[in-house]
């Protein structure tokens, strides 16, 4: 279990480095209301990394809404699956939560 956390922390740092500047555009557009801080951080870092890996030619000013939605949607699904497995492992410590997000203007 601890190895998994180390790998995910390492990947999150890589994604954070690659996604510098991209996260601002995502934060202005996407709202993760009612989420725990840990879940918000995971989705924010993963979506920023995905945006930078999939669309390296984009800047925060010219990211298309469909590109942003695709990456945030994927990051939310990935975090939902992690949270489900954490609940299976330790149901008293990790509870089920809502994994919904909203976009400005939608």
C-alpha positions in Angstrom: 0.0 0.0 0.0 2.8 2.4 0.9 4.5 1.8 -2.4 1.4 2.8 -4.3 1.3 6.1 -2.4 4.9 6.7 -3.2 4.4 6.1 -6.9 1.2 8.2 -7.0 3.0 11.0 -5.1 5.9 10.9 -7.5 3.5 11.0 -10.5 1.6 13.8 -9.0 4.8 15.9 -8.6 5.7 15.2 -12.3 2.2 16.2 -13.3 2.5 19.3 -11.1 5.7 20.3 -12.8 4.4 19.7 -16.3 1.1 21.4 -15.6 2.5 24.7 -14.3 0.2 27.5 -15.6 -2.4 25.1 -16.9 -4.0 24.7 -13.5 -5.0 28.3 -13.4 -7.2 27.9 -16.5 -8.8 24.7 -15.0 -9.4 26.4 -11.6 -11.2 29.3 -13.3 -13.4 26.9 -15.2 -14.0 23.9 -13.0 -15.3 23.8 -9.4 -15.0 20.8 -7.1 -17.6 21.8 -4.5 -18.0 19.6 -1.4 -14.9 17.5 -2.0 -12.3 16.6 0.6 -9.0 18.5 0.3 -7.2 15.2 -0.6 -9.6 14.5 -3.4 -9.5 18.0 -4.8 -5.7 18.0 -4.8 -5.6 14.6 -6.6 -8.1 15.7 -9.3 -6.4 19.1 -9.8 -2.9 17.6 -10.1 -4.0 14.8 -12.3 -6.1 17.0 -14.6 -3.3 19.5 -14.9 -0.8 16.7 -15.8 -3.2 15.2 -18.4 -3.8 18.6 -20.0 0.0 19.2 -20.3 0.7 15.7 -21.6 -2.2 15.5 -24.1 -2.1 19.1 -25.2 1.5 20.4 -24.8 0.9 23.0 -27.5 -1.8 24.7 -25.6 -1.4 27.6 -23.2 -3.9 28.5 -20.4 -5.5 31.1 -22.7 -6.2 28.8 -25.6 -7.3 25.6 -24.0 -10.6 24.4 -25.7 -13.5 23.7 -23.3 -13.8 20.1 -24.7 -10.2 19.4 -24.0 -10.6 20.7 -20.4 -13.7 18.7 -19.8 -12.1 15.5 -21.2 -9.1 15.8 -18.8 -11.1 16.7 -15.7 -13.7 14.0 -16.4 -10.9 11.4 -16.7 -9.2 12.7 -13.5 -12.5 12.6 -11.6 -13.1 9.0 -12.7 -9.6 8.0 -11.7 -10.0 9.5 -8.3 -13.4 7.9 -7.8 -11.9 4.5 -8.4 -9.1 5.2 -5.9 -11.6 6.3 -3.3 -13.7 3.2 -3.9 -10.7 1.0 -3.3 -9.7 2.9 -0.2 -13.2 2.4 1.1 -12.9 -1.3 0.5 -9.6 -1.4 2.4 -10.6 0.8 5.3 -14.4 1.5 5.3 -14.3 3.4 8.7 -11.5 5.7 7.6 -12.6 6.4 4.0 -16.3 7.1 3.3 -18.0 7.3 0.0 -18.3 10.9 -1.3 -19.9 12.7 -4.2 -17.6 13.0 -7.2 -19.3 15.7 -9.1 -17.9 18.9 -10.6 -19.4 21.9 -12.3 -18.1 24.1 -15.0 -18.6 27.9 -15.3 -21.4 28.6 -17.8 -22.6 25.0 -18.0 
